[in-house]
Each structure stands twice: as structure tokens, then as C-alpha cells.
Amino acid sequence: MINFWGHSGRISEKAGNAALFFGQKILDFIFPPLCVLCDSTVYSGNRLLCENCRRKLPGISKPLLSAEELIHPPDPPIWFDKTLALFEYNSDVQKLIHLCKYKNMPKFSLYFGELLGQAILQQPELNDVDMLVPVPLHISRYRERGYNQSAELAKTISKIMGAPVYKNILKRTNYTPPQAGLKREERVKNLLGAFTVKDSTKIKDSCVAVVDDVMTTGTTVNECARVLRAAGAKRVVILSVTRIE
């Protein structure tokens, strides 16, 4: 019989981790994890998507773009310099973002965050990023969800590329209606005065990467970039899972 217990009467951390690992293996054998997109059995380690669905996610043709290269740039003036995204926006990506954002499945933030972190390391133009700043939620919306998916993305990106996360630098001061469904001019008006910078000393002369899940018209991240630049940021880049083109 294996003795998991030390002299203190507590289960050792190594033995406890082993027990959890084998327990998960038994559960996976009895109840194999299913792909959230097609319901087929998942054999890979991420336990979220099958290999076929992962391969079918539409990688974006040119991940890193300058603001001037965007097909649908936000209304000028544009306050950010570059944008990096992983995927085009289709129904599968939309479903994954929805699960991450509204269905309490933060594992997708881990999955996408790892991919974004690796993508950043492959872009020499982003090697001067000093910090990661997630797009904040209003406190009321945060209480509804219990987490900020952009902050979860930023935490995982940070572990891979090393820049620290400052999740309290930007504050959302206004509770704004969702941007989806609004016309371009309505989006701009909706976000006026929505964000403030809490501590400008930390971002002065820095390259700030703003992290969000979806970049549609760019209105939200552009307003974030505007207040960051006004507070002294030298450069602002946008990191997102998907960018609508």
C-alpha cells in the first residue's frame, strides 16, 4: 500500500499531485472530454478542442498590422501603433470567445493566452513591450461575470513573454451598453469618458500592450490607447484573440 502521508500527518504535495493526476485519468476514461465545437472525444492535452477543430480555426493572414494597414480602422485620430491578432472572426471563434466571456470557461483564456504569448515572441517589433494592460470591465459587469477575460488573457501572456500585468492602471468609470450592434458613431459616443488612468507614473515613457478578446471596429481599444497616451505612454500596441477584417 502506498503511503501518501508524511510524519506531520499531511499528504505530501508530490503524492497529492500524483493522486489528482491519476484521478483525472480515471475520470477521462469513464467520461472522456468532448470538443466544445463538435462533441467528438478530445485526445490532446488541452481538453477543450479536438485536433481537427483546432486545425480549422482560421488563422489570420497577417497577424501584426500597423494602425494604417487596418481594413476597418477606427475613426481618426488613431492612438495605437500596431495590432496583433491570432484569428479571423468566424462562427467557431465567436463561440469560443462567447464561452470564455459569458459561460465561465476561463480555460479558453489560458489556451488563447498561450498562443498570443508565443505569437508575440515571434514579432521583433514587439520586443519593447514594457507592460500588459487588460481592457477593464466596469465593476458592475465584473460582479456579474466574476472575472475579466482580458485580464485572464494578460496573465497567461505575461508568463510566456515576461512583461508584467497592470490590471488596475486603467479603470472603467462608466457603465456603457455593449458595443455589439451599435453603429460606428454610436460606438465612439458610447465610450467617451469611459476610461481613466489611475497611476500615470507607472506608464510614463513606456510601451503599453492593451489586451482584449475581440477587436471589431477598434473603438474600445483606441479609446484605451488615447487615455494611455495622454497619461504619458510612449507607444501603445493592441493584442487580441481575433480581429474582424
BELGI-V495570 format. One record per residue. RES is the residue in one small letter. D_CENTER is the distance of its C-alpha to the mean C-alpha in whole Angstrom. Layout:
res->RES d_center->D_CENTER
res->RES d_center->D_CENTER
//
This chain:
res->m d_center->45
res->i d_center->42
res->n d_center->42
res->f d_center->38
res->w d_center->40
res->g d_center->41
res->h d_center->44
res->s d_center->42
res->g d_center->41
res->r d_center->38
res->i d_center->36
res->s d_center->35
res->e d_center->31
res->k d_center->31
res->a d_center->33
res->g d_center->31
res->n d_center->28
res->a d_center->31
res->a d_center->32
res->l d_center->28
res->f d_center->27
res->f d_center->31
res->g d_center->30
res->q d_center->27
res->k d_center->29
res->i d_center->32
res->l d_center->29
res->d d_center->28
res->f d_center->31
res->i d_center->32
res->f d_center->29
res->p d_center->27
res->p d_center->24
res->l d_center->23
res->c d_center->21
res->v d_center->19
res->l d_center->20
res->c d_center->23
res->d d_center->24
res->s d_center->26
res->t d_center->26
res->v d_center->23
res->y d_center->25
res->s d_center->22
res->g d_center->20
res->n d_center->17
res->r d_center->19
res->l d_center->16
res->l d_center->18
res->c d_center->21
res->e d_center->22
res->n d_center->23
res->c d_center->20
res->r d_center->18
res->r d_center->20
res->k d_center->20
res->l d_center->17
res->p d_center->17
res->g d_center->16
res->i d_center->16
res->s d_center->20
res->k d_center->19
res->p d_center->15
res->l d_center->16
res->l d_center->18
res->s d_center->20
res->a d_center->20
res->e d_center->23
res->e d_center->22
res->l d_center->20
res->i d_center->22
res->h d_center->21
res->p d_center->21
res->p d_center->20
res->d d_center->24
res->p d_center->25
res->p d_center->25
res->i d_center->22
res->w d_center->20
res->f d_center->18
res->d d_center->19
res->k d_center->17
res->t d_center->13
res->l d_center->12
res->a d_center->10
res->l d_center->11
res->f d_center->13
res->e d_center->15
res->y d_center->15
res->n d_center->17
res->s d_center->18
res->d d_center->17
res->v d_center->13
res->q d_center->14
res->k d_center->15
res->l d_center->12
res->i d_center->10
res->h d_center->12
res->l d_center->13
res->c d_center->9
res->k d_center->10
res->y d_center->14
res->k d_center->15
res->n d_center->14
res->m d_center->13
res->p d_center->10
res->k d_center->11
res->f d_center->9
res->s d_center->6
res->l d_center->8
res->y d_center->9
res->f d_center->7
res->g d_center->6
res->e d_center->10
res->l d_center->10
res->l d_center->8
res->g d_center->10
res->q d_center->13
res->a d_center->13
res->i d_center->13
res->l d_center->16
res->q d_center->18
res->q d_center->18
res->p d_center->21
res->e d_center->20
res->l d_center->17
res->n d_center->19
res->d d_center->19
res->v d_center->16
res->d d_center->17
res->m d_center->14
res->l d_center->11
res->v d_center->10
res->p d_center->8
res->v d_center->9
res->p d_center->11
res->l d_center->13
res->h d_center->17
res->i d_center->18
res->s d_center->20
res->r d_center->17
res->y d_center->15
res->r d_center->19
res->e d_center->18
res->r d_center->15
res->g d_center->15
res->y d_center->12
res->n d_center->9
res->q d_center->6
res->s d_center->4
res->a d_center->7
res->e d_center->6
res->l d_center->3
res->a d_center->6
res->k d_center->8
res->t d_center->8
res->i d_center->8
res->s d_center->11
res->k d_center->13
res->i d_center->13
res->m d_center->14
res->g d_center->15
res->a d_center->14
res->p d_center->14
res->v d_center->12
res->y d_center->14
res->k d_center->12
res->n d_center->16
res->i d_center->17
res->l d_center->16
res->k d_center->17
res->r d_center->17
res->t d_center->21
res->n d_center->22
res->y d_center->21
res->t d_center->20
res->p d_center->21
res->p d_center->18
res->q d_center->18
res->a d_center->18
res->g d_center->22
res->l d_center->23
res->k d_center->24
res->r d_center->23
res->e d_center->26
res->e d_center->25
res->r d_center->21
res->v d_center->22
res->k d_center->25
res->n d_center->22
res->l d_center->20
res->l d_center->23
res->g d_center->23
res->a d_center->20
res->f d_center->18
res->t d_center->20
res->v d_center->20
res->k d_center->21
res->d d_center->22
res->s d_center->23
res->t d_center->25
res->k d_center->22
res->i d_center->20
res->k d_center->24
res->d d_center->24
res->s d_center->21
res->c d_center->18
res->v d_center->15
res->a d_center->11
res->v d_center->10
res->v d_center->6
res->d d_center->5
res->d d_center->5
res->v d_center->9
res->m d_center->11
res->t d_center->14
res->t d_center->17
res->g d_center->15
res->t d_center->17
res->t d_center->14
res->v d_center->13
res->n d_center->17
res->e d_center->18
res->c d_center->15
res->a d_center->17
res->r d_center->20
res->v d_center->20
res->l d_center->19
res->r d_center->21
res->a d_center->24
res->a d_center->23
res->g d_center->24
res->a d_center->21
res->k d_center->22
res->r d_center->20
res->v d_center->16
res->v d_center->14
res->i d_center->11
res->l d_center->8
res->s d_center->6
res->v d_center->6
res->t d_center->10
res->r d_center->12
res->i d_center->16
res->e d_center->19
//
